[in-house]
């Protein structure tokens, strides 16, 4: 243990015991000292421990993200704007949920190892009972914006860090998230973080307001500010009213401003109790009235504010039976009931008309281009061009001219006529960049300018041409790993990754039978071939295959069998050789009472082996296989595997 760490531990223990901290960073800071005492007395944390960062596995992280999916999409824009200001200063931007788990992250992926080790990473748990005094955890405990700088941390492991945080509240005054900017290294003085504290508070306020306006978009919304010039773009205070003029929502600043006007909670308070005006006067605060005539005072006070009232849209509130927005038909047609894919489709439906970039990832052949086409066909750009570019298939020597076009004679081999590039061909529609991970660094720089400026410069041209395009990208690669290796630009990655959608591999989908039936009934080539049927043996063999080639392999197998079969029924012998040959089962699998069809594949046999070895403890079997419990349950359902404990009326674990 280093000397500075031992000295820090001594200061913490002295403070907990009731003495003085004696450090310039922590002296006189009651928030920090109170947190130290909570850590030692309430959480029973040991200041002498040196704890590694706690980072949740991916399946648990997804559970936290799914609980606040819509909010994350709103917060992402605010995070990106904040990151543009602080990235060059060595900061990362974190967003955690109210439990302290990091659900979104922006940072320099070239420093991935150092950030992960320090816990400044996606999935890290910064709750105070686990991590001790820290920016996120102490912000959650106190509900206040603060900086926890170097020696302010309880755990000596975190001494090098500086963490500045601000809370983000929901429309009913409950903590919703924490916005954090942190750095691995910083100047010694805590005052150096004063500007960081101001910025994180500003962007937390922006995110909170944006989420509020989305949540209460069907209700009366009151915007209030000391200055009329900022009422529309950046109001200080927000209130939502129901038809009777009672408060149904507020942002944090409005809660602090108005809490003294009512004896109880602000939710449910009448408009007349808060302001020196009647509810019927709201008409004079509408947008049509001059801004300088919208002055109002607080009840029992002479404090002057300016008010802009936005009435609830007529018939905008959906009926109770229509609480779930319908998924557009092109997207809905991609899924036959698989829960994981349906969740991604429901998420994608919210972005059909959004300008943000979409990144689709998944194994080769999992249907990323079909998904992108369905997104395009679901939005307002349908009927406009959908241009798909395979970044791995364009020869490097021709890639620039193919993508961006060229002028006559601009290079050796250029024709006598100008040529529009693929980017310009997509003008007004969607540009789909498949296998984006294989694009060269030089082209990445050119593409970044296109995305940032919405204009393209053809080869040989001196003036750029404006383009109006929606960009979607897809890859089977780990782009974050490519960024760390210097093979993919971090700024382009964040520009493309406005929203990230992950397509499950075919072997994990529970709607495989539906997909097979759909391909049998509807050949991809659009021919008039009559629909086919499957024999029971052939169906069992198709359901048992692992499908390493995903949808592409499934289509090829179906078309192969279609060509060989007779009498409109695909038999086992009509399947390709690698599928028609009966798989060999381990002896241990054949004795299991829950064994599926005779065509059991190696995946099902492996699953049975793990379940048997763990005495049908599903949670333990999932841990050994590196799966989430829900994924394991889906695979059991797919293979028809039932626990003997369940058949006997017991629990499966």
C-alpha positions as CSV (number, residue, x, y, z in Angstrom):
1,X,0.0,0.0,0.0
2,X,1.3,3.4,-1.0
3,X,2.1,6.1,1.7
4,X,-0.6,8.5,0.4
5,X,-3.1,5.7,0.6
6,X,-2.2,5.0,4.2
7,X,-2.5,8.7,5.1
8,X,-5.9,8.9,3.4
9,X,-7.1,5.9,5.4
10,X,-5.9,7.5,8.6
11,X,-7.9,10.7,7.8
12,X,-11.1,8.8,7.1
13,X,-10.8,6.8,10.3
14,X,-10.1,9.9,12.3
15,X,-13.1,11.7,10.9
16,X,-15.4,8.7,11.5
17,X,-14.2,8.6,15.1
18,X,-15.2,12.2,15.5
19,X,-11.9,14.1,14.8
20,X,-10.9,16.5,12.1
21,X,-10.0,15.3,8.6
22,X,-7.1,17.6,8.2
23,X,-7.0,17.5,4.4
24,X,-7.4,20.6,2.2
25,X,-9.8,18.7,-0.2
26,X,-12.1,17.4,2.5
27,X,-11.9,19.8,5.4
28,X,-15.1,21.6,6.1
29,X,-17.1,19.6,3.5
30,X,-20.0,18.2,5.6
31,X,-21.4,16.2,2.6
32,X,-18.1,14.3,2.3
33,X,-17.7,13.8,6.1
34,X,-21.3,12.6,6.5
35,X,-20.8,10.2,3.7
36,X,-17.6,8.8,5.3
37,X,-19.6,8.2,8.5
38,X,-22.4,6.5,6.6
39,X,-19.9,4.2,4.9
40,X,-18.3,3.1,8.2
41,X,-21.3,3.0,10.5
42,X,-24.3,2.2,8.3
43,X,-22.7,0.2,5.5
44,X,-19.9,-1.4,7.6
45,X,-17.3,-0.6,4.9
46,X,-13.7,-0.9,5.8
47,X,-11.5,2.0,4.7
48,X,-8.4,-0.2,4.6
49,X,-9.9,-2.4,1.8
50,X,-8.7,-1.9,-1.7
51,X,-11.7,-3.0,-3.8
52,X,-11.7,-3.5,-7.5
53,X,-14.4,-1.8,-9.6
54,X,-17.8,-3.7,-9.6
55,X,-19.0,-4.1,-13.2
56,X,-22.2,-6.0,-13.8
57,X,-22.4,-8.8,-16.5
58,X,-24.1,-7.8,-19.7
59,X,-27.4,-9.6,-19.0
60,X,-27.8,-7.8,-15.7
61,X,-26.9,-4.5,-17.3
62,X,-29.6,-5.0,-19.9
63,X,-32.1,-5.4,-17.2
64,X,-31.2,-2.0,-15.7
65,X,-31.3,-0.4,-19.2
66,X,-34.6,-1.9,-20.2
67,X,-36.3,-0.4,-17.1
68,X,-35.6,3.1,-18.5
69,X,-35.3,2.6,-22.2
70,X,-37.2,5.6,-23.4
71,X,-35.4,7.9,-20.9
72,X,-32.0,6.7,-22.1
73,X,-32.8,7.7,-25.7
74,X,-33.7,11.2,-24.5
75,X,-30.6,11.5,-22.3
76,X,-28.2,10.3,-24.9
77,X,-28.5,13.6,-26.9
78,X,-27.7,15.6,-23.7
79,X,-24.8,13.3,-22.9
80,X,-23.3,13.7,-26.4
81,X,-23.6,17.5,-26.2
82,X,-21.8,17.5,-22.8
83,X,-19.1,15.1,-24.0
84,X,-18.2,17.4,-26.9
85,X,-17.3,20.0,-24.3
86,X,-15.3,17.9,-22.0
87,X,-13.8,15.1,-24.1
88,X,-10.6,17.0,-24.9
89,X,-10.0,17.6,-21.2
90,X,-9.8,13.9,-20.4
91,X,-13.3,13.4,-19.0
92,X,-15.8,10.6,-19.6
93,X,-19.5,11.0,-19.3
94,X,-21.6,8.5,-17.3
95,X,-25.3,8.1,-16.8
96,X,-26.4,5.9,-14.0
97,X,-29.9,4.8,-12.9
98,X,-31.2,5.6,-9.4
99,X,-29.5,2.5,-8.0
100,X,-26.0,3.7,-9.2
101,X,-25.5,1.3,-12.1
102,X,-23.9,2.9,-15.2
103,X,-26.5,2.5,-18.0
104,X,-24.8,4.7,-20.6
105,X,-21.2,5.8,-21.2
106,X,-19.2,8.1,-23.5
107,X,-15.5,8.1,-23.3
108,X,-12.2,7.6,-25.1
109,X,-12.2,3.9,-26.0
110,X,-8.5,4.0,-26.5
111,X,-8.2,4.2,-22.7
112,X,-10.6,1.3,-22.3
113,X,-8.4,-0.8,-20.0
114,X,-7.7,2.1,-17.6
115,X,-11.3,3.2,-17.6
116,X,-12.7,-0.3,-17.0
117,X,-10.2,-0.9,-14.1
118,X,-11.2,2.4,-12.5
119,X,-14.9,1.6,-12.9
120,X,-15.5,4.5,-15.3
121,X,-17.3,2.2,-17.6
122,X,-20.6,0.8,-18.8
123,X,-22.2,-1.5,-16.2
124,X,-20.1,-0.2,-13.2
125,X,-22.0,0.0,-9.9
126,X,-21.3,3.2,-8.0
127,X,-23.9,2.9,-5.3
128,X,-22.6,4.3,-2.0
129,X,-23.1,1.1,0.1
130,X,-20.9,-0.8,-2.4
131,X,-18.4,1.8,-3.6
132,X,-18.2,4.1,-0.6
133,X,-18.1,7.9,-0.9
134,X,-18.1,8.7,-4.6
135,X,-19.7,11.1,-7.0
136,X,-22.7,9.0,-8.0
137,X,-23.3,7.2,-4.7
138,X,-23.2,10.3,-2.6
139,X,-25.3,12.2,-5.1
140,X,-28.0,9.5,-4.8
141,X,-27.8,9.5,-1.0
142,X,-28.1,13.3,-0.7
143,X,-30.0,14.3,-3.8
144,X,-27.5,17.1,-4.4
145,X,-25.0,17.9,-7.1
146,X,-21.4,17.7,-5.9
147,X,-17.8,16.9,-6.7
148,X,-16.0,14.1,-5.0
149,X,-12.4,14.9,-5.7
150,X,-9.4,12.6,-5.2
151,X,-9.0,12.3,-1.4
152,X,-12.8,12.9,-0.9
153,X,-13.3,9.2,-1.8
154,X,-13.8,6.7,1.0
155,X,-12.1,3.9,-0.8
156,X,-8.4,4.6,-1.2
157,X,-8.5,2.8,-4.6
158,X,-10.4,5.8,-6.0
159,X,-8.1,8.5,-4.8
160,X,-6.8,9.4,-8.3
161,X,-10.3,10.1,-9.6
162,X,-12.3,13.2,-9.7
163,X,-16.1,12.7,-10.2
164,X,-18.6,15.5,-10.6
165,X,-22.3,14.6,-10.6
166,X,-25.8,16.0,-10.7
167,X,-29.1,14.3,-10.0
168,X,-31.9,14.0,-12.7
169,X,-35.4,13.8,-11.2
170,X,-38.6,12.5,-12.8
171,X,-41.9,14.4,-13.1
172,X,-43.0,13.5,-9.6
173,X,-39.9,14.5,-7.8
174,X,-38.3,11.1,-7.5
175,X,-34.6,10.5,-8.4
176,X,-34.5,9.1,-11.9
177,X,-30.8,9.1,-12.8
178,X,-27.4,10.7,-12.1
179,X,-25.3,12.4,-14.7
180,X,-21.6,12.2,-14.1
181,X,-18.3,13.5,-15.6
182,X,-15.2,11.9,-14.3
183,X,-11.5,11.8,-15.1
184,X,-8.7,9.4,-14.2
185,X,-6.3,12.4,-13.4
186,X,-6.8,16.0,-12.6
187,X,-5.2,19.0,-10.8
188,X,-4.8,18.6,-7.0
189,X,-7.1,21.5,-6.2
190,X,-10.8,20.7,-5.9
191,X,-11.6,24.2,-7.1
192,X,-10.4,23.1,-10.5
193,X,-13.7,21.2,-10.9
194,X,-15.9,24.2,-10.4
195,X,-16.6,24.6,-14.1
196,X,-17.2,20.9,-14.4
197,X,-19.9,21.1,-11.6
198,X,-21.6,24.0,-13.4
199,X,-21.7,22.1,-16.7
200,X,-23.0,18.9,-15.4
201,X,-25.8,20.7,-13.6
202,X,-26.8,22.5,-16.8
203,X,-27.0,19.4,-18.8
204,X,-28.7,17.4,-16.1
205,X,-31.4,20.2,-16.1
206,X,-31.7,19.9,-20.0
207,X,-32.1,16.2,-19.8
208,X,-34.7,16.4,-17.0
209,X,-36.7,19.0,-18.9
210,X,-36.6,17.1,-22.2
211,X,-37.8,14.0,-20.4
212,X,-40.5,16.0,-18.6
213,X,-41.9,17.5,-21.8
214,X,-42.0,14.1,-23.4
215,X,-43.8,12.5,-20.4
216,X,-46.4,15.3,-20.2
217,X,-46.8,16.0,-23.9
218,X,-50.6,15.3,-23.7
219,X,-51.2,17.7,-20.8
220,X,-51.2,21.4,-19.9
221,X,-47.6,22.4,-19.5
222,X,-46.5,25.7,-17.8
223,X,-43.1,27.0,-18.6
224,X,-41.8,29.6,-16.1
225,X,-38.6,31.7,-16.0
226,X,-37.3,35.0,-14.5
227,X,-36.6,36.1,-18.1
228,X,-39.2,36.0,-21.0
229,X,-36.5,35.4,-23.6
230,X,-35.8,31.8,-22.4
231,X,-39.3,30.6,-21.8
232,X,-39.5,28.4,-24.9
233,X,-35.9,27.2,-25.3
234,X,-34.7,26.8,-21.7
235,X,-37.3,27.4,-19.0
236,X,-36.2,27.2,-15.4
237,X,-39.4,25.8,-14.0
238,X,-41.9,23.3,-15.5
239,X,-45.4,22.3,-14.3
240,X,-47.9,19.9,-15.8
241,X,-51.6,20.4,-15.0
242,X,-54.6,18.2,-15.5
243,X,-57.9,19.5,-16.9
244,X,-59.0,20.6,-13.4
245,X,-55.9,22.8,-13.0
246,X,-54.2,20.5,-10.5
247,X,-50.4,19.7,-10.6
248,X,-49.7,16.3,-12.0
249,X,-46.0,16.8,-12.6
250,X,-43.1,19.2,-12.1
251,X,-39.3,19.4,-12.6
252,X,-36.9,19.7,-9.7
253,X,-36.5,23.4,-9.8
254,X,-40.2,24.0,-9.8
255,X,-40.5,21.7,-6.8
256,X,-37.9,23.7,-4.8
257,X,-39.5,27.0,-5.8
258,X,-43.1,26.1,-5.0
259,X,-42.8,23.7,-2.1
260,X,-43.3,26.6,0.4
261,X,-46.5,27.6,-1.3
262,X,-48.3,24.4,-0.2
263,X,-48.5,22.7,3.1
264,X,-48.3,19.2,1.6
265,X,-46.9,17.7,-1.6
266,X,-46.8,19.8,-4.7
267,X,-48.5,17.0,-6.7
268,X,-52.3,17.6,-6.5
269,X,-52.0,21.3,-5.6
270,X,-54.4,23.7,-7.4
271,X,-53.1,26.4,-9.7
272,X,-54.7,29.1,-7.6
273,X,-52.8,28.0,-4.5
274,X,-49.5,28.5,-6.3
275,X,-50.0,31.8,-8.2
276,X,-51.8,35.1,-7.8
277,X,-54.1,34.3,-10.7
278,X,-57.2,32.2,-11.6
279,X,-57.1,29.1,-13.7
280,X,-59.4,30.9,-16.2
281,X,-56.6,33.4,-16.7
282,X,-54.3,30.9,-18.4
283,X,-55.6,32.1,-21.8
284,X,-53.5,35.3,-21.5
285,X,-50.3,33.2,-21.1
286,X,-50.6,31.4,-24.4
287,X,-48.0,31.6,-27.1
288,X,-50.0,34.1,-29.1
289,X,-49.6,36.8,-26.4
290,X,-46.5,39.0,-26.3
291,X,-43.8,37.6,-24.0
292,X,-43.4,40.7,-21.9
293,X,-47.1,40.6,-21.0
294,X,-47.0,37.1,-19.5
295,X,-45.8,38.2,-16.0
296,X,-47.2,36.4,-13.0
297,X,-46.4,36.4,-9.2
298,X,-46.2,33.5,-6.8
299,X,-49.0,33.2,-4.2
300,X,-48.2,35.2,-1.1
301,X,-45.1,36.7,-2.7
302,X,-44.1,39.5,-4.9
303,X,-41.6,37.3,-6.8
304,X,-42.1,38.0,-10.5
305,X,-41.9,35.2,-13.2
306,X,-42.9,35.0,-16.8
307,X,-45.2,32.2,-17.8
308,X,-45.9,30.4,-21.1
309,X,-48.8,28.0,-21.0
310,X,-49.1,25.2,-23.6
311,X,-52.6,23.6,-23.6
312,X,-53.1,19.9,-24.0
313,X,-53.5,18.9,-27.7
314,X,-57.0,18.2,-28.6
315,X,-57.8,14.5,-28.5
316,X,-54.1,13.7,-28.0
317,X,-54.4,11.5,-25.0
318,X,-54.8,7.9,-26.1
319,X,-57.6,5.8,-24.9
320,X,-56.8,3.3,-22.2
321,X,-57.0,0.4,-24.6
322,X,-54.4,2.1,-26.9
323,X,-51.7,2.6,-24.2
324,X,-49.1,0.7,-26.3
325,X,-48.2,2.4,-29.6
326,X,-48.6,-0.1,-32.5
327,X,-45.5,-1.3,-34.3
328,X,-45.4,-0.4,-38.0
329,X,-46.4,-3.3,-40.2
330,X,-43.0,-3.7,-42.0
331,X,-41.2,-4.1,-38.6
332,X,-43.9,-6.3,-37.1
333,X,-43.6,-8.7,-40.1
334,X,-40.0,-9.5,-39.0
335,X,-41.0,-11.4,-35.9
336,X,-43.2,-14.4,-35.1
337,X,-43.2,-14.0,-31.3
338,X,-39.6,-14.2,-30.2
339,X,-39.4,-12.0,-27.0
340,X,-35.8,-10.7,-27.6
341,X,-36.4,-9.7,-31.2
342,X,-39.8,-8.2,-30.3
343,X,-38.2,-6.0,-27.7
344,X,-35.7,-4.6,-30.3
345,X,-38.5,-4.0,-32.8
346,X,-40.5,-2.1,-30.2
347,X,-37.5,0.0,-29.5
348,X,-36.8,0.5,-33.2
349,X,-40.4,1.7,-33.8
350,X,-39.6,4.8,-31.7
351,X,-36.9,5.8,-34.1
352,X,-38.5,5.4,-37.5
353,X,-38.6,9.2,-38.1
354,X,-35.8,10.2,-35.8
355,X,-32.7,11.8,-37.4
356,X,-30.2,10.1,-35.1
357,X,-27.9,7.4,-36.4
358,X,-28.8,3.8,-35.9
359,X,-26.3,1.0,-35.4
360,X,-27.4,-2.6,-36.0
361,X,-25.2,-5.4,-34.7
362,X,-25.5,-9.1,-34.7
363,X,-24.0,-12.2,-36.2
364,X,-23.5,-12.5,-40.0
365,X,-26.7,-13.5,-41.6
366,X,-29.0,-12.4,-38.7
367,X,-31.0,-10.1,-40.9
368,X,-29.5,-6.7,-40.4
369,X,-30.3,-5.4,-43.9
370,X,-33.8,-6.7,-43.8
371,X,-34.2,-4.9,-40.4
372,X,-32.9,-1.7,-41.9
373,X,-35.2,-1.9,-44.9
374,X,-38.2,-2.5,-42.6
375,X,-37.2,0.6,-40.6
376,X,-36.9,2.6,-43.8
377,X,-40.3,1.4,-45.0
378,X,-41.9,2.2,-41.7
379,X,-41.1,5.9,-41.6
380,X,-41.7,9.1,-43.5
381,X,-38.8,8.4,-45.9
382,X,-40.6,5.4,-47.4
383,X,-40.9,5.8,-51.1
384,X,-37.5,7.5,-51.2
385,X,-34.3,5.7,-52.1
386,X,-32.9,3.0,-49.8
387,X,-29.2,2.6,-50.8
388,X,-27.3,-0.3,-49.3
389,X,-23.5,-0.1,-49.4
390,X,-21.4,-3.2,-48.5
391,X,-18.3,-1.5,-47.1
392,X,-16.4,-4.8,-47.3
393,X,-17.1,-5.4,-51.0
394,X,-16.1,-2.1,-52.6
395,X,-12.4,-2.2,-53.8
396,X,-10.3,0.2,-51.9
397,X,-9.1,2.0,-55.0
398,X,-12.7,2.7,-56.1
399,X,-14.3,3.2,-52.7
400,X,-14.0,7.0,-52.6
401,X,-15.4,7.6,-56.1
402,X,-18.2,5.0,-55.6
403,X,-19.3,6.6,-52.3
404,X,-18.9,10.3,-53.1
405,X,-19.0,10.5,-56.9
406,X,-16.6,12.3,-59.2
407,X,-16.3,15.0,-61.8
408,X,-15.3,14.4,-65.4
409,X,-11.5,13.7,-65.7
410,X,-10.9,14.1,-62.0
411,X,-8.6,11.0,-62.0
412,X,-7.2,8.5,-64.4
413,X,-10.0,6.3,-65.6
414,X,-12.8,8.8,-64.8
415,X,-15.4,9.0,-67.5
416,X,-16.3,12.1,-69.5
417,X,-19.5,12.6,-67.4
418,X,-19.9,13.3,-63.8
419,X,-21.1,10.5,-61.6
420,X,-23.2,10.7,-58.6
421,X,-21.9,8.7,-55.7
422,X,-23.9,6.3,-53.5
423,X,-24.3,8.9,-50.8
424,X,-26.0,11.3,-53.3
425,X,-28.1,8.5,-54.7
426,X,-29.6,8.1,-51.2
427,X,-30.5,11.8,-51.0
428,X,-33.9,12.2,-49.4
429,X,-33.9,8.6,-48.2
430,X,-31.7,6.2,-46.3
431,X,-28.1,5.3,-46.6
432,X,-27.4,1.8,-45.2
433,X,-23.7,1.1,-44.5
434,X,-23.3,-2.6,-44.1
435,X,-20.1,-4.1,-42.6
436,X,-19.1,-0.6,-41.5
437,X,-16.3,-2.2,-39.5
438,X,-14.4,-3.0,-42.7
439,X,-14.2,0.6,-43.9
440,X,-10.7,2.1,-44.2
441,X,-9.6,4.9,-41.8
442,X,-9.3,7.3,-44.7
443,X,-12.9,6.7,-45.8
444,X,-14.0,6.9,-42.2
445,X,-12.7,10.5,-42.0
446,X,-14.6,11.4,-45.2
447,X,-17.8,9.8,-44.0
448,X,-17.6,11.6,-40.7
449,X,-17.6,14.9,-42.5
450,X,-20.7,13.8,-44.5
451,X,-22.5,12.9,-41.4
452,X,-21.5,16.0,-39.5
453,X,-22.0,18.6,-42.3
454,X,-24.8,16.8,-44.3
455,X,-22.9,17.5,-47.5
456,X,-20.6,15.5,-49.8
457,X,-17.6,16.6,-51.8
458,X,-17.3,14.5,-55.0
459,X,-13.8,13.6,-56.2
460,X,-12.3,16.6,-58.1
461,X,-15.0,19.0,-56.9
462,X,-14.3,22.2,-54.9
463,X,-17.8,22.8,-53.7
464,X,-19.7,20.4,-51.5
465,X,-23.2,19.2,-52.4
466,X,-25.8,19.2,-49.6
467,X,-27.5,15.8,-49.0
468,X,-30.5,14.9,-46.8
469,X,-30.0,11.3,-45.7
470,X,-30.9,9.0,-42.8
471,X,-27.8,6.9,-42.0
472,X,-28.0,3.4,-40.6
473,X,-24.9,1.2,-40.1
474,X,-24.5,-2.5,-39.5
475,X,-21.6,-4.8,-38.5
476,X,-20.9,-8.2,-36.9
477,X,-17.7,-6.7,-35.5
478,X,-17.0,-5.4,-32.0
479,X,-16.6,-1.7,-33.0
480,X,-15.5,-0.7,-29.5
481,X,-12.6,-3.2,-29.8
482,X,-11.7,-1.8,-33.2
483,X,-11.7,1.7,-31.7
484,X,-9.3,0.5,-28.9
485,X,-7.1,-1.0,-31.5
486,X,-7.0,2.2,-33.5
487,X,-8.8,0.7,-36.5
488,X,-12.0,2.6,-36.2
489,X,-12.5,6.3,-35.4
490,X,-14.1,6.9,-32.0
491,X,-15.8,10.1,-33.2
492,X,-17.4,8.2,-36.1
493,X,-18.5,5.4,-33.7
494,X,-20.4,7.8,-31.5
495,X,-21.9,9.5,-34.5
496,X,-23.2,6.2,-35.8
497,X,-24.3,4.9,-32.4
498,X,-27.1,7.2,-31.7
499,X,-29.2,4.1,-30.9
500,X,-27.9,0.6,-30.8
501,X,-30.1,-2.4,-31.8
502,X,-28.9,-5.9,-31.3
503,X,-30.4,-8.7,-33.4
504,X,-30.4,-12.2,-31.8
505,X,-28.9,-15.1,-33.7
506,X,-31.3,-17.6,-35.2
507,X,-30.4,-20.4,-32.8
508,X,-31.7,-18.3,-29.8
509,X,-35.0,-17.3,-31.5
510,X,-38.1,-19.0,-30.3
511,X,-40.0,-18.3,-33.5
512,X,-37.9,-20.6,-35.7
513,X,-41.0,-22.7,-36.6
514,X,-42.8,-19.5,-37.8
515,X,-39.7,-18.5,-39.9
516,X,-39.6,-21.9,-41.6
517,X,-43.3,-21.8,-42.4
518,X,-43.0,-18.3,-43.8
519,X,-40.1,-19.2,-46.1
520,X,-41.9,-22.3,-47.3
521,X,-45.0,-20.2,-48.2
522,X,-43.1,-17.2,-49.6
523,X,-40.0,-17.9,-51.7
524,X,-37.6,-15.0,-51.5
525,X,-37.2,-14.8,-55.2
526,X,-40.9,-14.0,-55.6
527,X,-41.6,-16.9,-57.9
528,X,-45.1,-18.5,-58.2
529,X,-43.9,-21.8,-56.6
530,X,-46.7,-23.5,-54.7
531,X,-46.3,-23.5,-50.9
532,X,-44.5,-26.5,-49.5
533,X,-45.1,-28.7,-46.4
534,X,-42.6,-30.4,-44.1
535,X,-42.6,-34.0,-42.9
536,X,-42.3,-34.4,-39.2
537,X,-38.8,-35.8,-39.4
538,X,-37.6,-32.9,-41.6
539,X,-39.2,-30.4,-39.3
540,X,-37.5,-31.9,-36.2
541,X,-34.2,-31.9,-38.0
542,X,-34.5,-28.2,-39.0
543,X,-35.5,-27.2,-35.4
544,X,-32.6,-29.2,-34.0
545,X,-29.9,-27.5,-36.2
546,X,-27.8,-24.7,-34.6
547,X,-27.9,-22.5,-37.8
548,X,-24.4,-21.0,-37.7
549,X,-25.3,-19.2,-40.9
550,X,-28.4,-17.7,-39.4
551,X,-31.2,-16.6,-41.8
552,X,-29.0,-16.8,-44.9
553,X,-28.3,-20.5,-44.2
554,X,-31.9,-21.2,-43.4
555,X,-33.0,-19.7,-46.7
556,X,-30.4,-21.7,-48.7
557,X,-31.5,-24.9,-47.0
558,X,-35.2,-24.2,-47.7
559,X,-34.5,-23.4,-51.4
560,X,-32.2,-26.5,-51.7
561,X,-35.0,-28.7,-50.4
562,X,-37.6,-27.0,-52.5
563,X,-35.6,-28.0,-55.6
564,X,-35.3,-31.7,-54.6
565,X,-38.6,-32.4,-53.1
566,X,-41.6,-34.0,-54.9
567,X,-45.3,-34.0,-54.2
568,X,-45.1,-30.7,-52.3
569,X,-43.6,-32.3,-49.1
570,X,-40.0,-31.9,-48.0
571,X,-38.7,-35.2,-46.6
572,X,-35.6,-35.8,-44.5
573,X,-33.7,-36.9,-47.6
574,X,-34.4,-33.6,-49.4
575,X,-32.3,-31.7,-46.9
576,X,-28.6,-31.0,-47.5
577,X,-26.3,-33.8,-46.4
578,X,-25.0,-32.1,-43.3
579,X,-28.6,-31.8,-42.0
580,X,-30.0,-35.1,-43.4
581,X,-27.4,-37.2,-41.5
582,X,-28.7,-38.2,-38.0
583,X,-26.6,-36.6,-35.2
584,X,-25.0,-38.8,-32.7
585,X,-26.1,-38.4,-29.1
586,X,-24.0,-38.8,-26.0
587,X,-25.0,-41.8,-23.9
588,X,-25.8,-39.6,-20.9
589,X,-28.3,-37.6,-22.9
590,X,-30.3,-40.6,-24.2
591,X,-31.2,-41.6,-20.6
592,X,-32.6,-38.2,-19.6
593,X,-36.4,-38.3,-19.1
594,X,-36.8,-34.8,-20.7
595,X,-35.0,-35.6,-23.9
596,X,-36.5,-34.0,-27.0
597,X,-37.1,-35.5,-30.5
598,X,-34.7,-38.1,-31.9
599,X,-33.2,-35.4,-34.0
600,X,-31.7,-33.7,-30.9
601,X,-28.7,-31.5,-31.9
602,X,-25.5,-31.0,-30.0
603,X,-26.8,-27.8,-28.4
604,X,-29.7,-29.7,-26.8
605,X,-27.4,-32.5,-25.7
606,X,-25.0,-30.0,-24.1
607,X,-27.9,-28.2,-22.4
608,X,-29.1,-31.5,-21.0
609,X,-25.7,-32.3,-19.7
610,X,-25.4,-29.0,-17.8
611,X,-28.9,-29.3,-16.4
612,X,-28.2,-32.9,-15.2
613,X,-24.9,-32.0,-13.7
614,X,-26.5,-29.2,-11.7
615,X,-29.5,-31.4,-10.7
616,X,-31.8,-29.2,-12.8
617,X,-30.8,-26.0,-11.0
618,X,-31.5,-23.6,-13.9
619,X,-29.7,-20.6,-12.4
620,X,-26.5,-22.6,-11.9
621,X,-26.7,-24.2,-15.3
622,X,-27.1,-20.8,-16.9
623,X,-24.0,-19.5,-14.9
624,X,-21.9,-22.4,-16.1
625,X,-22.9,-21.9,-19.7
626,X,-22.4,-18.1,-19.6
627,X,-26.1,-17.4,-20.4
628,X,-28.8,-15.4,-18.7
629,X,-31.5,-17.5,-17.1
630,X,-34.1,-16.2,-19.5
631,X,-32.0,-17.4,-22.5
632,X,-31.6,-20.8,-21.0
633,X,-35.4,-21.0,-20.4
634,X,-36.0,-20.0,-24.0
635,X,-33.6,-22.8,-25.2
636,X,-35.4,-25.4,-23.0
637,X,-38.7,-24.3,-24.4
638,X,-37.3,-24.5,-28.0
639,X,-36.1,-28.1,-27.5
640,X,-39.1,-29.2,-25.5
641,X,-36.9,-29.9,-22.4
642,X,-38.9,-29.9,-19.2
643,X,-37.4,-30.1,-15.7
644,X,-38.4,-33.3,-13.8
645,X,-38.9,-31.0,-10.8
646,X,-41.5,-29.1,-12.7
647,X,-43.3,-32.2,-13.8
648,X,-43.4,-33.3,-10.1
649,X,-44.8,-29.9,-9.1
650,X,-41.6,-28.5,-7.7
651,X,-39.4,-25.6,-8.6
652,X,-36.7,-25.8,-11.2
653,X,-34.4,-23.3,-9.5
